[in-house]
Structures are given as structure tokens and as C-alpha cells.
Amino acid sequence: YRTFAHVVVDEAQDVTPMQWRMLGRRARGATWTIVGDWAQSAWPDVTEVRAALQEAIGRSRVREATLTTNYRTSTEIAAVAARLLARIDPSAVPPAAVRSNGIEPVVTDDLAAAVAGLLDAVSGTVGVVTPFSLRESVRAQLPPDPRLSVVDTWQVKGLEYDGCVVVSPTGVVDEALSEVAGMRSLYVALTRATQ
């Protein structure tokens, strides 16, 4: 087929303007399902991406739904992420977390102890999210464990873990194409843990 009848796009906030143009050429007259969170975009200028998206879908009738409930993270984690979200976009309304676990996020310099503590505390998976430049050195510092994943901020998009350690938050921000894109990547990292 030369064109598509229906297009589904997930993680739409990270589709580049060029990719939106490509999709638009192949989906003239198509219906679309587009899922994304602009607060999680790694693209420096979100308005540029949104304009390309609008051009791709053309005059299609648009129905927009905003998810207002956070089922993934605890209220304690959501509160930390909400403070960062307010810096990213002061007009953004963070989704309301529906459950509390009574465990506040911790800031520490002891990576090995933080990971060991999480592996003891949760029965499921533990993610260690790092800047891309530190991924291999962080992986080398940690013992192999089938429940443990060391990932960078691009790899972690769309994933969730029972427990999560974010390594070098300032490194995550500094490594991005712009400060606001880096803060969005950090927002992603901060919202991966379920416990």
C-alpha cells in the first residue's frame, strides 16, 4: 500500500519534525491515534514538533484527552517529579497520584548501597537510570543481577521499574540538547518507579 488507513504513534513527543513529515506523506486521509507527553520530550523546541504534528494530521478532526491520574508512581515520587515539572512548564498540571507508600525518595552519593537497598526492598525489577556517558561505568560498578537494568534516559522511556535509582541528575540535564530538554529527560527518569 502507498498510504496508511490508520496510524498509531506512541511516545509522540519524541517524533522529530522530519519523521512527522514522513508520516504525514504516507497517511493523507488516515485516522490517527497519537499518544505522548510534551513534558517528556527530549526535543529542545516542543512548539516545532507540535507544528510538524499539526501539519502531518492536516485538517483531521481532533479529539484530545488528558490523563489526569497517575497510577504508576507513589505520591512521594510524584511530589518530587511535580516540582521539576513546574520548572519545565509552570502552566502544566501534574497528574494526581492515587497511592502512597510512605517512603520518601532519598538523595545519596552511595550508588552501590542504594541499589542493594532497592534490590532488598522490592521483589521485582530495579532500574538504574544514568546519563548516556556514564552508562557503562555505572554498569561496571554494580553486580550482575537479573532484576537489575542499567539504562540511559532514552532507553528508559516507556518503561517502569519497581524501584529506581537516578544517577547524576545534573549530568542528565547537562547531556541534553538544551537545558529544558535535559529537565524533561530528568522528569522521565524520576517517574519510572512504581514503588
Salt bridges, closest charged atoms under 4 A:
ASP14 OD2 - LYS157 NZ 2.53
GLU136 OE2 - ARG135 NE 3.41
GLU136 OE2 - ARG139 NH1 2.83
ASP145 OD1 - ARG147 NE 3.98
ASP152 OD2 - ARG135 NH1 2.89
GLU160 OE1 - ARG72 NE 3.10
